[in-house]
Amino acid sequence: MQESAQTIKVVVVGGGQAGLSASYFLSKSGIEHVVFERSQRFHSWKNDRWDSFCLVTPNWQCRLPEWPYTGHDPTGYMVKDDIVDYLEGFANSFEPPIQEGVRVTDVERCPDGKISITTNKSRWLADFVILATGSYDLQVKPDFSKNLNPDIVQISSKSYKRPSDIPDGTCLVIGTGQSGVQMMEDLWMEGRDVRLSVGSAPRSPRVYRGRDATDWLYEIGEYSKTIEEQADPRHTEAKTNHYLSGRDGGHEIDLRDFALKGLKLYGTVSHIENDHIFFKSDLEENLDQADESYLKICRMIDDYIETEGIDAPDIPVFTKKWKPAKETHSLNMTTEGITSILWCTGFKPDYSWLKIDCLDERGRPIHKRGITSQSGVYFLGLNWLNTWGSGRFLSVADDAEFLVDNIKNNLRSIDSSKNLAVTT
Ligand SMILES: Cc1cc2nc3c(=O)[nH]c(=O)nc-3n(C[C@H](O)[C@H](O)[C@H](O)COP(=O)(O)OP(=O)(O)OC[C@H]3O[C@@H](n4cnc5c(N)ncnc54)[C@H](O)[C@@H]3O)c2cc1C
């Protein structure tokens, strides 16, 4: 049996950039708190990314609380070790009260209204809990993956580190979110035999009309728009990230270019039966859809340039350089020499330890800018918690400050109601 519970004002679950941003503002406000991290701080950047990983967002967007990027390359894209140095610099700037190697196993409401937080080491009672465990905790893989011939090696994007992790032979990468296209490119650049199953992810230009597309979008105000201002908030929240790359100075990824160079592309996988893999007939549709999202961004930038009368270089008219001659419906993987599958089919958060009712029927947090209807329970770091940058380096600091301000106000009302009780 664990020792009796310790009491504290705030518990933060998760020692990534979101949890430590909250800790920064709590420390600054003198609010007693502890951060629990099951592994070590910034675990996901240190251990869940591949060796050649680069940011997709430019360095200037790294804006942790009072810790902006100050390196020599604000328009570049940091590699993994530099990202970790940037994060460690931030943590060292204020020395958060973090306990590493402490996994939260249970968060529940006590009869007196306090929040009970049980870890693998101790039990705590808090007035507030900030859940900052990230959007990418559990790897999502379709159920039919278990039907695959066990001789074909299955690797998930979280465990992929370098091309030598992939067995000899052909690797089929499944999924075209940021991880899928970048891992395909990592293998391709190493001269490995790779193929790609193309999903419905959107894509983005990198440099357009003389500037990084993200610079334009920032200036246009796209990154300040809140989730409520989106045409279809539920759809926006669930949308896969646009694919493009920050590698070697950054570039866009047009899969039609790769196809012209010999990369074999397929539609979405519909099911697997031992050696046989089946695809939907949606390759052309998915490529068209990715181009449409690309062109939508271009049009937005063109309109802005025109309205503001900006002198920006023209670029050649967009053309579709390749299209599939016919859709492939199935392959026998053994006869095709496919020896491995790299699953890049997404992630979801893990809230199996959360026993307070604040998730919807899809298991997603119900909140308004991180504040739930359950008193004292907050989320931070989620994609589109408030804006596009909420789940990224760009805006997590704004959201953290907003939540800590809310906690401060609540603490003030708790204190004043106590004083009232004493004087009456
Ligand atoms: C492949 C990939 C590429 C990305 N590229 C970019 C980019 O270019 N630019 C950008 O701005 N953003 C990018 N992001 C998004 C975002 O910046 C990262 O996901 C970032 O790690 C989010 O930080 P976080 O603190 O919210 O979550 P995490 O970094 O995931 O931190 C959550 C922490 O919680 C801990 N934890 C979880 N459960 C428990 C528990 N029960 N008890 C205790 N601790 C727990 C975990 O160990 C982890 O350390 C990328 C994300 C991915 C997955």
PDBQT file of the ligand as one rigid body, heavy atoms in Angstrom, charges set to zero:
ROOT
HETATM    1  C1  LIG A 501       6.666  13.436 -36.099  1.00  0.00    +0.000 C 
HETATM    2  C2  LIG A 501       6.316  14.773 -35.501  1.00  0.00    +0.000 A 
HETATM    3  C3  LIG A 501       6.855  15.928 -36.042  1.00  0.00    +0.000 A 
HETATM    4  C4  LIG A 501       6.561  17.188 -35.495  1.00  0.00    +0.000 A 
HETATM    5  N1  LIG A 501       7.112  18.302 -36.047  1.00  0.00    +0.000 NA
HETATM    6  C5  LIG A 501       6.826  19.524 -35.514  1.00  0.00    +0.000 A 
HETATM    7  C6  LIG A 501       7.404  20.720 -36.050  1.00  0.00    +0.000 A 
HETATM    8  O1  LIG A 501       8.124  20.699 -37.036  1.00  0.00    +0.000 OA
HETATM    9  N2  LIG A 501       7.105  21.912 -35.452  1.00  0.00    +0.000 N 
HETATM   10  C7  LIG A 501       6.292  22.008 -34.354  1.00  0.00    +0.000 A 
HETATM   11  O2  LIG A 501       6.097  23.114 -33.834  1.00  0.00    +0.000 OA
HETATM   12  N3  LIG A 501       5.715  20.880 -33.852  1.00  0.00    +0.000 NA
HETATM   13  C8  LIG A 501       5.959  19.665 -34.391  1.00  0.00    +0.000 A 
HETATM   14  N4  LIG A 501       5.360  18.532 -33.861  1.00  0.00    +0.000 N 
HETATM   15  C9  LIG A 501       4.273  18.704 -32.866  1.00  0.00    +0.000 C 
HETATM   16  C10 LIG A 501       4.687  18.972 -31.412  1.00  0.00    +0.000 C 
HETATM   17  O3  LIG A 501       5.575  20.063 -31.327  1.00  0.00    +0.000 OA
HETATM   18  C11 LIG A 501       5.273  17.748 -30.744  1.00  0.00    +0.000 C 
HETATM   19  O4  LIG A 501       4.364  16.687 -30.818  1.00  0.00    +0.000 OA
HETATM   20  C12 LIG A 501       5.615  17.992 -29.266  1.00  0.00    +0.000 C 
HETATM   21  O5  LIG A 501       6.306  16.875 -28.793  1.00  0.00    +0.000 OA
HETATM   22  C13 LIG A 501       4.372  18.241 -28.423  1.00  0.00    +0.000 C 
HETATM   23  O6  LIG A 501       4.751  18.533 -27.103  1.00  0.00    +0.000 OA
HETATM   24  P1  LIG A 501       3.835  18.116 -25.858  1.00  0.00    +0.000 P 
HETATM   25  O7  LIG A 501       4.518  18.565 -24.641  1.00  0.00    +0.000 OA
HETATM   26  O8  LIG A 501       2.451  18.562 -26.107  1.00  0.00    +0.000 OA
HETATM   27  O9  LIG A 501       3.777  16.504 -25.941  1.00  0.00    +0.000 OA
HETATM   28  P2  LIG A 501       4.960  15.473 -25.786  1.00  0.00    +0.000 P 
HETATM   29  O10 LIG A 501       6.230  16.027 -26.296  1.00  0.00    +0.000 OA
HETATM   30  O11 LIG A 501       4.464  14.199 -26.372  1.00  0.00    +0.000 OA
HETATM   31  O12 LIG A 501       5.107  15.344 -24.202  1.00  0.00    +0.000 OA
HETATM   32  C14 LIG A 501       4.170  14.650 -23.426  1.00  0.00    +0.000 C 
HETATM   33  C15 LIG A 501       4.927  13.971 -22.299  1.00  0.00    +0.000 C 
HETATM   34  O13 LIG A 501       3.980  13.354 -21.435  1.00  0.00    +0.000 OA
HETATM   35  C16 LIG A 501       4.554  12.180 -20.918  1.00  0.00    +0.000 C 
HETATM   36  N5  LIG A 501       3.466  11.321 -20.428  1.00  0.00    +0.000 N 
HETATM   37  C17 LIG A 501       2.479  10.743 -21.168  1.00  0.00    +0.000 A 
HETATM   38  N6  LIG A 501       1.660  10.034 -20.382  1.00  0.00    +0.000 NA
HETATM   39  C18 LIG A 501       2.125  10.183 -19.122  1.00  0.00    +0.000 A 
HETATM   40  C19 LIG A 501       1.693   9.677 -17.849  1.00  0.00    +0.000 A 
HETATM   41  N7  LIG A 501       0.604   8.900 -17.739  1.00  0.00    +0.000 N 
HETATM   42  N8  LIG A 501       2.405  10.016 -16.742  1.00  0.00    +0.000 NA
HETATM   43  C20 LIG A 501       3.506  10.820 -16.843  1.00  0.00    +0.000 A 
HETATM   44  N9  LIG A 501       3.956  11.305 -18.013  1.00  0.00    +0.000 NA
HETATM   45  C21 LIG A 501       3.267  11.004 -19.143  1.00  0.00    +0.000 A 
HETATM   46  C22 LIG A 501       5.325  11.593 -22.088  1.00  0.00    +0.000 C 
HETATM   47  O14 LIG A 501       6.357  10.729 -21.673  1.00  0.00    +0.000 OA
HETATM   48  C23 LIG A 501       5.856  12.862 -22.773  1.00  0.00    +0.000 C 
HETATM   49  O15 LIG A 501       7.184  13.177 -22.414  1.00  0.00    +0.000 OA
HETATM   50  C24 LIG A 501       5.663  17.273 -34.388  1.00  0.00    +0.000 A 
HETATM   51  C25 LIG A 501       5.117  16.094 -33.863  1.00  0.00    +0.000 A 
HETATM   52  C26 LIG A 501       5.443  14.864 -34.411  1.00  0.00    +0.000 A 
HETATM   53  C27 LIG A 501       4.819  13.624 -33.803  1.00  0.00    +0.000 C 
ENDROOT
TORSDOF 0
